[in-house]
């Protein structure tokens, strides 16, 4: 089931996932997922960007399509604790 917390958990584990993979994983339309991901984007936890297809076959079948990628952003620690 695609809930905000399920998306958070999946992305925080995988770190970076193409939007279409999320659509398959959660059985949701990419537009619906974009709307849900907007919540995490506003909170500064997710970044959406466009990348190139990872296809290396050079057959031309994929047309070197651009793909949307969702990246989980790890928070930086507020303070660095000195090691003793």
N, C-alpha and C positions, 0 to 999 in steps of 0.2 A: 504494500500500500504506500502510495506517495504522500507522505506527510512532510512538513518542514523539518521535523527532527530526523526522519528517515533520510532525507536528502543531505542534511548536515552530517549525519553519521557516515553515510556512504562516501561523500566527498572528502571528509576529514581522513578517512581510511585510505582512499585511492589517490588523493592529492590533486590529480588532474584527470579529467574525463571529458571526452567529446560529448556534446549535447545529445547527439543521436544515440550514443551508448546509454545515456541516462534514460532516454525515451524508451529504449528496449528494456532496460532493467526494471523500470517502474511502470511499464505498459501505459504510458501517457503520451499525448501529443506534445511535440517540442514547444509549441506556443504556451501550453498550460505550464510546462516546466519553467519556461522563461519567466512567467508571472510569479511562480513560486520562488525561483532563484532570486528575483528582484528583492525579496525580503532580506536574504543573506548578503546581497550586494550592498543594500542600504546600511547594513550593520558592519560593513567592511570585512566580511568573512569570505566572500566569494568574488572572484574577478572573472568576467566573461571576455574572451578575446577571440579573434579570428586567426586561424592557422592554416597551413597548407595540408592537403591530404598526405598521409604517410606512405602512400602507394609508391613502390619503387620499380614497378614492372615496366614503365615507360611505353605501355601499349597504346596509350591515349584513351582507353575506355573510361577512365574516371575523369578525364578532362582536367586533371590537376585542380580539382575543386577545393575551394576554401571550406573549412569546417569551423564550427563554433566550439570552443573549448571552455570548460568550466574549471577554474583553479581554486582550490581551498587555500586561504591565506592563513598561515600559522601566526598567531599573535606573538609579538616580541615580549620578552619578560619586562615587567615594569622596572625592576631593579636587578642589577647583577650582584649576586652575593659573592664576596671575596672568598677564595679558598684558603684555608689555613694549613 
